[in-house]
Amino acid sequence: MRREVKYGLIGGSVALVAGVVGGLTLFGGSDESSQEVSSTDAKAGDEGAEVATGPLSAKEVQTTSREFLTAWQSGDAAKAAGLTDDPEKCKSALAALGKQARFSKVQLTPGTPAGDKVPYTVAAQIDYKGTKAAYSYRTSATVQRAKSTGKPQIAWKPDMMHPGLAKGDELRTGEAEAPPIKAVDRKGAALTPEAHPALAGVLDSLRDKYGDKTDGKPGVELFIHRAKSAKPADQLPDKTLKVLSKGTPGTLKTTLDAGMQSAAERAVKGKKSASVAAVKPSTGEILALANSPEKGFNLATQGSLAPGSTMKVVTAAMLMDKGLTSPGKKNPCPKYVTVGGWKFQNLNKSEIKDGTFAQSFAASCNNAFISHAKDLSDDDLTKEARDVFGIGLNWQTGIPTFDGAVPVQSDAQMAASLIGQGGVRMNPLNVATIAATVRAGSFHQPYIVPPSLDHRTLAKAPRTMKPSTLSGLRSLMKLTATSGTAAEAMSGVSGDTGAKTGSAEVDGQKKPNAWFTAYRDDLAAAAVVPASGHGGSNAGPVVRSVLTAR
């Protein structure tokens, strides 16, 4: 049984070939074994030979990965790439390690294969205009059987070059594309990823976009240059991997409130998944953003989830704007309503037979809203969400955001949209802005960096609610906060308050996503706790913690 092979370097500096290192001497294996492999491979490709099928043997995995790593380390990019299922992409990526990442003296050390997966360590010297640094990391490759020939081959993936690479990403070494930043909150307090781990991705995005607009100077770094995303909301910031020489940070003032940010982080900490956003209604300034887990996808600003009954704030505004109902008007909530051939029923088959619209709103009774589907055009809800609450407009917040979606739908899907299901999609920042619009009386696009910094134009809603609608909506949210489904979470919260709960059903999920949004004076917040249950008892405490942080 062939022993584990270790690859190393003998000798000093070598010439760069095809972007990696040429002329490297390997040890730990024999020429005889390499020749044996080549002979076996040749037979597999003979005309008329039977094409091998089935799982790869341990020997095939070890031999193929060894050939690949040997060719890579020795600078034979063409040979290494030829052992993969996508030679052109692999050859180009190997060349880029030398030309763009500035890797030299590459050393590859394989680990013990686990099935068809072979881990290995890449160690290299980075050399940029005389500035040098050692760098190493672990990644892996997968060996598979080629369908056409039956021969083992490496399955090409960008992360074979570095575990942080995705399709279209590049490793680059050079002067950073933006200087480092010293982000500060609205009062000048420093915001660091160490003190606020939930802001790490946000701070990276801010550096990407605004670093060159500060007085900072860029340093020399090895970094992942991210592929441009088709959707701004999905754009990932570049990621620094190694600092060769430090730059000078430039100060960047944000709208965040460090104290409130800490409260938001504590509120979601320990939950398997949770997210919260807070804004200032009178201006749209973003005061806090937090997610659990802390690292990874920013659900608070980029999430796209059905908002459940928090959408009833928008629906209620639309119904009142159209003169279809008002807080004191009789608006029963029947046990069942059929729309477009679909039979809707309330939670636990409950009903409010002779209730007012205010009672149905405070109790979040679905069919009080769905029963109005027959009175509406397919695009009525879309127009209200966009033209009054700014949902779906192109927000220019200063960081990547998903700005909400309320698509035009018909029949049962339109009816479901009235209660925040169907095709309606939002995140906590969107929902917090809905509550903020009610508190302020008009939509103020949220932002985290003042628009004066880069002269961007903030989104503006085409119209505002009728005065009677606004006063009615505030009374509905006040009632919900004091004696409705939000009362427990809002108990004892002083000031001018209003709230709405939500529970969004998700196919294949045992418990619904819990939502909660509320305002207290000139502060609005919203939270989602996926797969947790009722909005008031699960997302409510998160929002309460933010509202009472001052």
N, C-alpha and C positions, 0 to 999 in steps of 0.2 A: 504494500500500500504506500503510495507516494506521500512523503511528508509535506507538511504545510510549507509553502514557498514564501520566502521573504525577499522583497526587492530592495536594493540599496544602491548607493553610489560609491564608486571607487575613483579617486582622483579629484582634481580641483575643478576649475571652471571649464565650461564646454560651450560649443557654438550653438546658437539658436537655430533650429530647423523647423519650418512649418509652424512657427509660433510656440513650439514646445522645445524640449531639449534634445539635441542629437549627440551621438557618440557616447551614451551612457553604458557602463558595464554593469551587468546584472550578476547576482550570485544567488545560490540556494537551489539551483536546478541544473540539469545536465543537458547537453546538446542532444544526447541520445533520446531523451524523452520528447524533446521538441520535434525531432525527426519522426518519431513514432506517431505523434499527433498529426503531422503533415501527411504522412502516408495513409493514415486512417481517413483523413478528410478527403484525400484524392479518391480513394475507393468509393466513398459515399457519393461522389459526384460522377462516377463512371456511367456511361450510357447504358441503359438497361438494368442498372443496379436497382435493387429494391429500395424504395424510399422509407427511411426509418420513421416510426410513429411512436406514440406513447410518451410517458414521462422521461425526462432526461436522467441519466445516471449521474452519480456523484462525480465520477471521473470526467464525464463530458462537461459538467458545470465548471469543475476546477481547471480543466485543460483550456477551455474556451476563454474563460475569464483571465487566465494566466497569459495567454497569447495576446489578448486585448491590452492588458496592463503593460506587458513587455513592450509591445509596439508603441503604445502611447509614451512610455517613459523614454524609449530610445529615440524618439523624435520622428518615427515613421507614421505620420498622421494618416497617410493613405492606407497603409496596412491595417492600422487600428480601426479606421472607419469602415474598411471592407469587411470587418468581422461583425458589423452591426446590420440592422435591417433598414437603416437610412444613412448610407455612406456620405452623401453630400452634406447633410446637416451636421453629422458628427465631425467630418473633416473641417468644416467651417468653424465649428465650436472649438475644436482643438487649436486651430490657428489663432483664434481670438484670445485664447489664454495667454499667448505670447505677445500679440500685437496690441490688444486692448487692456488686458489685465496686467500685462508686463511681468508675467511669471517667467522665471528661469530656474535652473537647477531643480527641476521637478523630480520628486521621489515618491513612488507609489508603494504602499505596503498593504497587501491584502489581509483581510481577517478570515475567520472561519466561515465558510458558506453556510447558509441556513436554507436548505432546499435549493431552489434555483436563484436565490438572492446572494450576491457576493459583496460584503462590505469592504471598504478599503480606505486608507488614509492618504490624503494628498498633502505633501509638504513641498513648499516652494520658497524661492526668494523673490520678493517684489523689488524691482529696480526702476525707479522713475527719475530720470535726470540726475542720477547720483544719489538720490534718497533711497535707501534700502531698508527692507524689513523682512523678517521671516514670517511665514504664515502657513498654517496647516488646518485641516478640517477633515471630517469623516463624511463619506457618502457611500453610495452603493450602486451596483448595476444588476440587472436581471438577465439571466440566460434563458433563452427560449428555443424551441425547435422550429426551424423554417418549414413552412407548409409545403413549399415547392420541392425542396431538396431533402428535407428531413435532417439536415445538418444543424447542429447547435449554433446559435448566433446571439449577439448581445441586442437586447431590445432598447433602441435609442430613446432616451429621454433627456431633456435639458438638465435635470437635477443630477445626472451622472457627472457633470462638470463641477457642480456645486449644489448642495442640498437646498439652497435658497432660490434657485433659478426655476422659473416657469416659462412657458412658451413665449418667445419673443423677448425675454429678459436678456441682459448682457452684463458680464463682469467687466468693470472698467477701473483702471487706476489712473489718477491724474488730479489736477486741480478740481476740487469739488465744484459741482454745478451751482451751488449756493453756499454762502458762508454759514457757519453755525449761528444759531440764534440764542439769545437770552430772552425767553418769553416771560413776560410779566403780566400780572392780572390788572384789573381796573384801578387798583390802588398802588401799583408798583411792586407788589410782592412777586418774588421769583416763582415760576412754575417749571418744575423739573420732572423728568420721568421717574426719578428716584422718590420724590415726595408724592407724586401723583401718577402712579403706574398706568392708570386708566387713560391718561392723556398722551402716552408715548406715541401712538399712531397719529394723533392730532398734531402734536408738536413736529413730527416728521413732515406732515403735510404742510404745516405752516412754514417750515424751513424751505421746503421745495418751492413754494409759491412766493414767499416774501423775503427770504434770506438776502437776495440781491437788492432789496429795497431798504435795507438797513445800512448802518455804517460799518458792518463787519467785513472781514477779509477771509476768503476761502483758504483752507489748508489742502494738503495732498492726502487723498484717501483711496482705498480700494472700496468700491461700492457696487451694489446691484442697481443698474439702470433699468427701471421697469418699462415694459412694453406699454405703449399707449392704449388705453382702454377705449372701446367704442362708446361707452357711457361714462360721463364724468363722475357719476356716483360710484362707479366701480374702480376708479383709478387708484392704484396703490402708489405711495411715495417711494422714492429711491431709498435704499437701505445701506447705511454705512457698515462695512465689515471690518475694516482696519484703518486706523488713522496713522499715516506715515509722518505727517507734520501737522501740528494743530494750527487752525486758523484763529482769527480773532472774532469772537461772537459779537453780533450786532443786536441791540435791544429791540424787541418787538412787543408793542403793547397790545393786549387782547382785551376783550370785554368780559372775560371770565372773572369770577369772584372766588379767590382761593379758599376762603372759609366755607362757602357753599359747595365748592367742588369737593372738599374733604368730606362734608356731610353726605353728599351724593354717593361718594365712593364707599363710605361706611354703610350706607343704606342698602347697597346691592351686594356688598361683600359676603362671601360664603354661600350665595345662591348659585345653583348649577348654571342658571342662565337668568339674567335680568338686565334691564337697561333703563336709564332715566335721563331726561333733559329738562333744563330750566331756562326760561327766557324772561326778559323784562318787557311786559306788554306795551308800555308807552313808547318804546323805541325799537324793540326787536332784538336787543342785545342778548347774546347767549351767555348765560351766567354759569352753567355747569353742564357737564356731559360725563356720564359714567356707565360702565358696562361690567358685567361679570360673565365670563372670566375677563380679567383686566386686559390681557393681550389678545390680539387677533382682530376679528371683524368688528367694526364699529356699528353695532346694531342701533345705537342711539340716533345716528344721523344717516346711515346707509341701509338700514333694515327695510324690508318690504313685507309687511304682515297685515292680515285683515285686522282692523282696529276694533271690531265688534261694536258694542253699544256706545262707545265714545263717539261714534259717527252720528249718533242721534242728535248731537248738538247741531250739526250741519243740517240734518234732515228737519229738525224742528224749526230752524231758521227759515228753511225753504218753504215749509208748510205755512208758516205764519206770514212770510213775505207774499205768498200767493193768496192769502186770505182764507185758507182752508181750515184753520183752527186758531186757537189762542189759549192761554193758560186756563182761563175760567170756563171755556166752552166745553159742552158735553162731547167727549171723545172716548167712547167705550173701547175696551180692549177685549175682543171676543176670544174665546178659547181656540177657535180655528178660523183661518182665512185661506181661501184658495185663489192663487194667481198663476195664470199660464199653465194650468193643469197641475200645479204643485200645491199641496196642502201644508200650510204653515201652522204650527201650534206653539203656544207659549211654553216656557219652562214649567215642568210639572203639570202641564195642562191647566195652568192657572188662568184667571180671567178677571177683568174689572168691568162688570156689566153696565153700570150707569155712571162711571167715573168721568172726571174732567181730564183734559189733556195734561194738566199739571200733575194729577195723580198718576197717570200712566207714565209720564216722563220720570217722575221721582221713583217709581217702582221699576222703571226700565222694562215696561211691558211691550213686547215686540209687536204684537198685532195691532196695537193702536197706531203704529206707523205704517205697517204693511197694508192695512186696510185702505190707505190713501193711494195705493199704487194705481188704482183705476182712474184717479183724478189727475194723473201726471203724464207728461210727455217723457219719452225715453231719456232725453238729455237734460231734464230739469235739475237733477241732483248734481250732475257734472258741472253745469253752469253755476250753481250756487257755491259749490266747493271751490271752483276756480275764481269766479268773479268777486266773491265776497271774502272767502277765507284764504285765497292765494294758493290753494292746493293744486299742484300740477303746473304752476308757473315755473319759469327758470330762475331758481333762487341763486344768488351770488353771495354765499355765506362767507367765503374765504377758505373753506375746506370742502372736500367731496361730500355731497349730500344726495340722497334720493328725496325728491320734493313732493312725493305723494302721487297717487293715481286714483281717479274716480272715473272709469271709462263709461261711455254711453252703452247701456245694456237694455234689454227688453224682457218683458214677461217676468218669469220667476226670478231671473238673475237681477233684473232691475229692482224687484221687490226685496231681494236679499241684500242688495246694496244699501237700502234704506236703513238697515240695522248693522251696517259695517261688515257685511259678508260679501258674497258674490265676487266681483273683481276688484273691490276697493282694497287698496294697499297703502300702508303708512308706517311710520316709525315714531318713537317718542318725541322727536323734535317737531314733526308735523302735527302731532296731536296736542303738544304743549302750545303750539302756535294757534290752534283752534280755540283753546281756552283763553289764550292771550288776546285774541281778536274780540272775544265777547267782553273781556274786562276793559280793553282799550276803546272799544266801539268801532274799530277799523283794523284792517290787516297791516302789520308792520313786518316786513320780511326779516327773518332772523339773520344775524351775522355775528362773526366772532372776531373780525378785524375791521376797523372802521373803513368804509368805502373811500374815504379821502386818501388813503394810503396808495391805492392803485387806480383811483378815479373810475371804479366800476359803478354801474347803474344797478340799484336794487330793484327787485320786482315790485310792481304796484298792482293792487287789485282794482279792477275797473269800477267797482261800485261798493257802496256800504249798505248795510241792512236798513230797512225802514226804522224810524225811531220807535215805533210801537213794537216792532219785532225785537229790537235790541233790549228794550226794557222787559219785554216778556221773557226773552231768553235768559236774562240775568236772574229774573225771579224763579225760573225753572231750575237753574243751576244752584241757586241759593236754597231752594226747598230741598233739592237732592242732598245738599251738604248738611242740612240741619235735621231732616227727618226722613230722607229717602235712603237709597242703597249706599250712599257715601257717608252717612251720618256717623258710623262707628269710627272710620278713619279720620274724619274731620272734627270729631268731638273735642271741644275745648280750644280749637284754633280760632283765634280772635281776628278782628278786622273784617274787611269786605271780602266775603268768600263765596265761592261757587264751585261745584264739582260734578263729575259724571263718571260712572263706573262702566266697565265693559268686560265681556267674556266672549272670546271669539273661538268658535268651534273649528277644529282642524281635523280633516280626514285621517284616520289611523292613529289619532292621539287620544289617550284615555281621558285626559283633563284638558279643558280649554285654556287658551292663552289669557291670562289675567291682565286687564288694562285699567288704568285710573288716570284721570286728569283733573286738575283743580287750579284755582287761582286764589291768592290772598293778597289783597291790595295790589301793588305794582310788581307782582311776581306770579308767574304761572309755571306749572311743571306737569310732566306726564311720565308714566312708567309702564313697562310691560314686563311681566314675569311669565315666560312661556311655559305651557303645560303644567300650570299650578292650580287652576281652579277659578274661583270667584274673584272678580277684580277688586272689590272693596276690601276683602280680607288679605289678599296677597300682594297686589300692586299698591293698594291704598297706603299702607305704612311706609312704603318707599317714598311716595310723594309727600306724605305728611312730614317726614324727616327733613326733606328739602325746604318745604314751606316754613318750617319752624326753626330753620338753621340760623336765622338772624336774631 
